[in-house]
Amino acid sequence: MLCHMIVRWRTVREAARGPVVTHALIAGCAVVFVLSPASGLHPVHGTGDELLAAGTAYFRRWGVVPDELFTNTPRAWLTPLTALFVHGSWLHLLGNMLFLFVFGAMAEERMGRPAFLVFYLCTGYLALAAYAAANAQSAQTLVGASGAISAVLGAFLFLLPRARVTSLFPFLFFLPLRFPAWIVLLFWFTLQWVAAHRADSGPGVAYLAHLVGFSLGFLYAWARYRGTTRVSRPATATEGDSQP
């Protein structure tokens, strides 16, 4: 009886901790952003042109610059990892963290904490590196966690396709409607695919990184978990309303 109570207490305590890795990643991105010139919160970065110059230097130091990535220097090869924690604006940060909060928790629970962390960092790195390889002549800096978060979405599609997702669609007058995850995520992937083929070569959203990340996440989940039992019934509702 005592052993049963101890095991049960440990199970409850473990569950109460929640998605530790997901929360830590969100906190890390938030702290990095608040301390960066992009937040505009610190007088040390100056104002006006001085702030703009500080932001440009910051992004080039910690972000991915495609035409510098394949220079075989250790610092350049680290940038696809550091760029995962750098965001260009409050909207960029909040949009990415919303998706990570919504989909990361359940994916982390399914994969386990250490595996989820390694998965997140590796797929994010590869997504940014793939974008850089496809735009090797570009000097435009690439930052953000969207490649890694897209991989989380891809894994979520395979692992929890019938989880209920509450979404807001502009063409449905932003009404909060619940759909199975597979409908929402395939619709999101289609939007990224269309946008990627229409995107200009100038600054903007790195849709290719989204597509690569999503594909890597789905393929990893398929290869790793295809022989295991997936969630076949609707899971607890989640929410999502913007692009990573």
C-alpha positions as CSV (number, residue, x, y, z in Angstrom):
1,M,0.0,0.0,0.0
2,L,2.8,2.4,0.9
3,C,4.7,1.6,-2.3
4,H,1.5,2.2,-4.3
5,M,1.0,5.6,-2.6
6,I,4.6,6.6,-3.3
7,V,4.4,5.6,-7.0
8,R,1.1,7.5,-7.3
9,W,2.5,10.6,-5.6
10,R,5.5,10.6,-8.0
11,T,3.1,10.2,-11.0
12,V,1.0,13.2,-9.8
13,R,4.1,15.3,-9.1
14,E,5.5,14.5,-12.5
15,A,2.2,15.5,-14.2
16,A,2.0,18.7,-12.2
17,R,5.3,19.8,-13.6
18,G,3.8,20.0,-17.0
19,P,5.8,20.5,-20.3
20,V,9.0,21.7,-18.7
21,V,11.0,21.8,-21.9
22,T,8.3,23.7,-23.8
23,H,8.0,26.3,-21.0
24,A,11.8,26.6,-20.7
25,L,12.1,27.3,-24.5
26,I,9.4,29.9,-24.3
27,A,11.0,31.6,-21.3
28,G,14.4,31.5,-23.0
29,C,13.1,33.1,-26.1
30,A,11.3,35.7,-24.1
31,V,14.3,36.6,-22.0
32,V,16.6,36.8,-25.0
33,F,14.2,39.1,-26.8
34,V,13.6,41.4,-23.9
35,L,17.4,41.9,-23.5
36,S,17.9,42.5,-27.2
37,P,17.8,45.7,-29.1
38,A,14.6,44.5,-30.9
39,S,12.5,44.9,-27.8
40,G,13.4,48.6,-27.5
41,L,13.2,48.3,-23.7
42,H,16.8,49.1,-22.8
43,P,18.3,52.6,-23.0
44,V,21.8,51.1,-23.4
45,H,20.9,50.3,-27.0
46,G,20.1,54.0,-27.7
47,T,17.3,55.4,-29.7
48,G,16.7,56.2,-33.4
49,D,19.5,55.5,-35.8
50,E,21.7,54.2,-32.9
51,L,19.0,51.6,-32.0
52,L,18.6,50.6,-35.6
53,A,22.4,50.1,-35.9
54,A,22.5,48.0,-32.7
55,G,19.6,45.8,-34.0
56,T,21.3,45.2,-37.3
57,A,24.6,44.3,-35.6
58,Y,22.7,42.0,-33.2
59,F,20.9,40.1,-35.9
60,R,24.0,39.6,-38.0
61,R,25.9,38.3,-35.0
62,W,23.3,35.8,-33.8
63,G,21.2,35.2,-36.9
64,V,21.8,33.2,-40.0
65,V,23.4,35.1,-42.9
66,P,23.1,32.6,-45.9
67,D,26.1,34.0,-47.8
68,E,28.3,33.6,-44.7
69,L,27.0,30.3,-43.3
70,F,29.0,28.0,-45.5
71,T,32.4,29.7,-44.9
72,N,33.6,26.8,-42.7
73,T,34.0,29.0,-39.6
74,P,32.8,27.7,-36.3
75,R,30.9,30.8,-35.4
76,A,28.9,30.7,-38.7
77,W,27.9,27.1,-38.2
78,L,26.5,28.0,-34.7
79,T,24.2,30.6,-36.0
80,P,21.3,28.2,-37.1
81,L,21.2,27.2,-33.4
82,T,21.5,30.7,-31.8
83,A,19.0,32.1,-34.4
84,L,16.3,29.8,-32.9
85,F,16.2,32.1,-29.8
86,V,16.3,35.4,-31.6
87,H,13.2,37.3,-32.8
88,G,12.8,40.5,-34.8
89,S,9.7,42.0,-33.2
90,W,7.1,41.6,-30.5
91,L,4.6,40.2,-33.0
92,H,7.2,37.7,-34.3
93,L,8.0,36.5,-30.8
94,L,4.4,36.2,-29.6
95,G,3.2,34.5,-32.8
96,N,5.9,31.8,-32.5
97,M,5.5,31.3,-28.8
98,L,1.8,30.9,-29.1
99,F,2.2,28.0,-31.5
100,L,5.0,26.5,-29.3
101,F,2.8,26.8,-26.2
102,V,-0.2,25.2,-27.9
103,F,1.4,22.3,-29.8
104,G,4.7,21.8,-28.0
105,A,3.2,20.7,-24.7
106,M,1.4,17.7,-26.2
107,A,4.3,16.8,-28.5
108,E,6.7,16.9,-25.5
109,E,4.4,14.7,-23.5
110,R,4.3,12.1,-26.3
111,M,8.0,12.2,-27.0
112,G,9.5,12.7,-23.6
113,R,11.4,15.7,-22.4
114,P,15.0,14.9,-23.5
115,A,13.9,13.6,-26.9
116,F,11.7,16.6,-27.5
117,L,14.5,19.0,-26.7
118,V,16.9,17.3,-29.1
119,F,14.2,17.0,-31.7
120,Y,13.4,20.7,-31.4
121,L,17.0,21.9,-31.7
122,C,18.0,19.6,-34.5
123,T,15.0,20.1,-36.7
124,G,15.2,23.9,-36.1
125,Y,18.9,23.9,-37.1
126,L,18.3,21.9,-40.2
127,A,15.3,24.0,-41.3
128,L,17.3,27.2,-41.1
129,A,20.4,25.6,-42.7
130,A,18.2,24.3,-45.6
131,Y,16.8,27.8,-46.2
132,A,20.3,29.3,-46.2
133,A,21.5,26.6,-48.7
134,A,18.6,27.5,-51.0
135,N,19.4,31.2,-50.7
136,A,23.2,30.9,-50.5
137,Q,23.8,34.3,-52.2
138,S,21.5,36.2,-49.9
139,A,22.9,38.6,-47.3
140,Q,19.5,38.9,-45.6
141,T,19.6,37.8,-41.9
142,L,17.3,35.0,-40.8
143,V,16.1,34.7,-37.2
144,G,13.3,33.0,-35.3
145,A,12.1,29.7,-34.0
146,S,9.6,29.1,-36.8
147,G,11.6,26.3,-38.4
148,A,11.7,24.3,-35.1
149,I,8.1,25.1,-34.3
150,S,7.0,24.0,-37.8
151,A,8.7,20.7,-37.1
152,V,6.7,20.4,-33.9
153,L,3.5,20.9,-36.0
154,G,4.6,18.2,-38.4
155,A,5.3,15.7,-35.6
156,F,2.0,16.7,-34.0
157,L,0.2,15.9,-37.2
158,F,1.5,12.3,-37.1
159,L,1.3,11.7,-33.4
160,L,-2.1,13.4,-32.5
161,P,-4.0,13.9,-35.8
162,R,-7.4,13.8,-34.1
163,A,-6.7,16.2,-31.3
164,R,-9.2,19.1,-31.3
165,V,-7.8,22.4,-32.2
166,T,-9.6,25.7,-31.7
167,S,-8.7,28.1,-34.5
168,L,-9.6,31.5,-35.9
169,F,-9.9,31.7,-39.7
170,P,-10.2,35.2,-41.3
171,F,-12.5,33.9,-44.1
172,L,-14.8,32.5,-41.4
173,F,-15.0,36.0,-39.7
174,F,-12.5,34.9,-37.0
175,L,-15.1,32.7,-35.3
176,P,-13.4,30.3,-32.8
177,L,-14.2,26.9,-34.3
178,R,-12.8,23.5,-33.3
179,F,-11.4,21.1,-35.9
180,P,-9.3,17.9,-35.8
181,A,-5.6,18.8,-35.8
182,W,-5.1,17.1,-39.2
183,I,-7.4,19.6,-40.9
184,V,-5.9,22.7,-39.3
185,L,-2.3,21.5,-39.9
186,L,-2.7,20.4,-43.5
187,F,-4.5,23.7,-44.2
188,W,-1.5,25.6,-42.6
189,F,1.0,23.6,-44.6
190,T,-0.9,24.4,-47.8
191,L,-0.8,28.1,-47.0
192,Q,2.9,27.9,-46.5
193,W,3.4,26.1,-49.7
194,V,1.4,28.6,-51.7
195,A,3.1,31.5,-50.0
196,A,6.6,30.0,-50.6
197,H,5.9,29.9,-54.4
198,R,4.7,33.5,-54.4
199,A,7.3,35.0,-52.0
200,D,9.8,37.5,-53.4
201,S,13.5,37.1,-52.9
202,G,13.6,40.1,-50.6
203,P,13.1,40.3,-46.8
204,G,10.0,38.6,-45.4
205,V,8.8,35.3,-44.0
206,A,11.1,32.3,-44.6
207,Y,8.3,30.0,-45.8
208,L,10.8,27.5,-47.1
209,A,12.1,27.0,-43.5
210,H,8.5,26.3,-42.4
211,L,8.0,23.7,-45.1
212,V,11.3,22.0,-44.4
213,G,10.8,22.0,-40.7
214,F,7.2,20.6,-41.0
215,S,8.4,17.9,-43.3
216,L,11.3,16.9,-41.0
217,G,9.0,16.8,-38.0
218,F,6.5,14.6,-39.7
219,L,9.1,12.3,-41.2
220,Y,10.9,11.9,-37.8
221,A,7.6,11.1,-36.0
222,W,6.7,8.6,-38.7
223,A,10.1,6.9,-38.6
224,R,10.3,6.9,-34.8
225,Y,6.7,6.2,-33.7
226,R,5.1,4.4,-36.6
227,G,5.3,1.1,-34.8
228,T,3.8,2.5,-31.6
229,T,0.3,3.3,-30.6
230,R,-0.9,6.7,-31.6
231,V,-3.7,8.7,-30.0
232,S,-6.8,7.5,-31.8
233,R,-9.4,9.5,-29.9
234,P,-9.9,13.3,-29.7
235,A,-7.5,14.8,-27.1
236,T,-7.9,17.8,-24.9
237,A,-8.7,20.9,-27.0
238,T,-5.8,23.2,-28.0
239,E,-5.8,26.6,-29.6
240,G,-3.9,28.4,-32.3
241,D,-4.6,31.5,-34.3
242,S,-1.5,32.8,-36.1
243,Q,1.4,31.6,-38.2
244,P,4.8,30.7,-36.6
